[in-house]
Amino acid sequence: MRTKNSDIAVKIFLVVVAVILVGLIIAWSTGVFKDKKNDLNKGTEKINNAISSMVEFDMLMYDDNSISGDALVDLIERVCKEQLDLSIVVKTNQNNTGTTYTKSATPTLTPNKTDDGYINPNGLFRGEVIRNENDVITGITFTQH
């Protein structure tokens, strides 16, 4: 009989140790999961910042530089196709107020030279980057020379 009581004590002891070990493993894995989740969020934030700075860098190349009408038409189509949060204003000799192209509007580029929205493919357009109060690029104005 004495052996049975000692076997029960050992079994209870092993069960208690197993429960404690399982609890420690669960607590440790939860902590590791939270740390990895924070690392993942920081990494995602860094990637988003890098992407936004690359987009801004792409737009800065137009600031105070001239591009051809063909390149301007390609840029307008890219802004509309990629749904970039950017407005492009084109001021031509015929229309000094300008035509605005945004991500939500499909470009109505016309081949008719007498229309207001006509962009001469051989013309030169000087760009000017427009920023908001937070110094974020919101648009580019192109004026034909």
C-alpha positions in Angstrom: 0.0 0.0 0.0 2.7 2.3 0.8 4.0 2.1 -2.7 0.6 3.1 -4.1 0.6 6.3 -2.1 4.1 7.3 -3.1 3.2 6.6 -6.8 0.2 8.9 -6.5 2.4 11.7 -5.0 4.9 11.3 -7.8 2.1 11.4 -10.4 0.6 14.5 -8.8 4.0 16.1 -8.7 4.6 15.3 -12.4 1.2 16.7 -13.4 1.8 19.9 -11.5 5.3 20.3 -13.0 3.8 19.6 -16.5 1.0 22.2 -16.0 3.6 24.8 -14.9 5.9 24.0 -17.8 3.0 24.3 -20.3 1.9 27.6 -18.7 5.5 28.9 -19.0 5.7 27.8 -22.7 2.4 29.5 -23.5 3.4 32.7 -21.7 6.8 32.7 -23.5 5.3 32.1 -27.0 2.7 34.8 -26.4 5.5 37.3 -25.5 7.4 36.3 -28.6 4.3 36.7 -30.8 3.7 40.2 -29.5 7.4 41.2 -30.1 7.3 39.8 -33.6 4.0 41.6 -34.3 5.5 44.9 -33.1 8.6 44.2 -35.3 6.3 43.5 -38.3 4.4 46.7 -37.7 7.6 48.7 -37.6 8.9 47.1 -40.7 5.6 47.8 -42.5 5.8 51.4 -41.5 9.4 51.7 -42.8 8.3 50.2 -46.1 5.4 52.6 -46.4 7.7 55.5 -45.7 10.2 54.3 -48.3 7.5 53.9 -50.9 6.0 57.4 -50.3 9.5 59.0 -50.5 10.1 57.2 -53.8 6.8 58.5 -55.2 7.8 62.0 -54.0 11.2 61.6 -55.6 9.6 60.6 -58.9 7.5 63.8 -58.7 10.5 66.1 -57.8 12.2 65.3 -61.1 9.5 67.5 -62.8 10.1 70.5 -60.5 11.5 73.4 -62.6 12.3 71.0 -65.5 10.9 70.7 -69.0 9.4 67.6 -70.5 7.9 66.9 -73.9 4.2 66.7 -74.6 4.5 63.0 -75.1 6.1 62.5 -71.7 3.4 64.7 -70.2 0.6 62.6 -71.7 2.3 59.4 -70.4 2.5 61.0 -66.9 -1.2 62.0 -66.9 -2.2 58.4 -68.0 0.0 56.9 -65.3 -1.5 59.2 -62.6 -5.0 58.1 -63.7 -4.2 54.4 -64.1 -2.3 54.0 -60.8 -4.8 56.1 -58.9 -2.0 58.4 -57.5 -3.3 61.1 -55.1 -2.0 63.9 -57.4 -3.5 66.5 -59.6 -1.8 67.6 -62.8 -2.6 71.1 -64.2 -1.6 71.7 -67.8 -1.5 75.3 -69.0 -1.2 75.7 -72.8 -0.9 78.8 -74.9 -4.6 78.6 -75.9 -5.9 78.0 -72.3 -4.0 79.9 -69.7 -6.3 78.8 -66.9 -5.3 75.2 -67.4 -6.8 71.8 -67.6 -6.7 69.6 -64.4 -6.2 65.9 -64.4 -6.7 63.8 -61.2 -6.8 60.2 -60.2 -10.6 60.1 -60.2 -11.0 61.5 -63.7 -10.1 59.6 -66.8 -7.9 61.8 -69.0 -9.7 63.4 -72.0 -6.7 64.0 -74.1 -7.8 65.2 -77.5 -6.0 64.9 -80.8 -7.8 68.0 -82.1 -5.4 71.0 -82.0 -8.2 73.6 -81.5 -9.6 72.0 -78.3 -8.6 73.4 -74.9 -7.3 70.1 -73.6 -5.0 69.5 -76.6 -1.4 68.7 -75.6 1.1 69.2 -78.3 3.3 66.0 -78.3 6.3 68.0 -79.6 5.7 70.9 -77.2 7.9 71.6 -74.1 6.2 72.0 -70.7 7.9 73.3 -67.6 6.8 71.7 -64.4 6.2 73.2 -61.0 5.6 71.0 -57.9 2.7 72.1 -55.7 2.8 71.3 -51.9 0.2 71.6 -49.2 0.8 73.1 -45.7 2.3 69.8 -44.5 4.9 69.9 -47.3 3.3 67.0 -49.1 3.3 67.1 -52.9 -0.4 67.4 -54.0 0.1 68.4 -57.6 2.2 69.5 -60.5 1.5 72.4 -62.8 2.9 72.2 -66.3 3.1 75.4 -68.4 3.8 75.2 -72.2 6.7 77.2 -73.5 
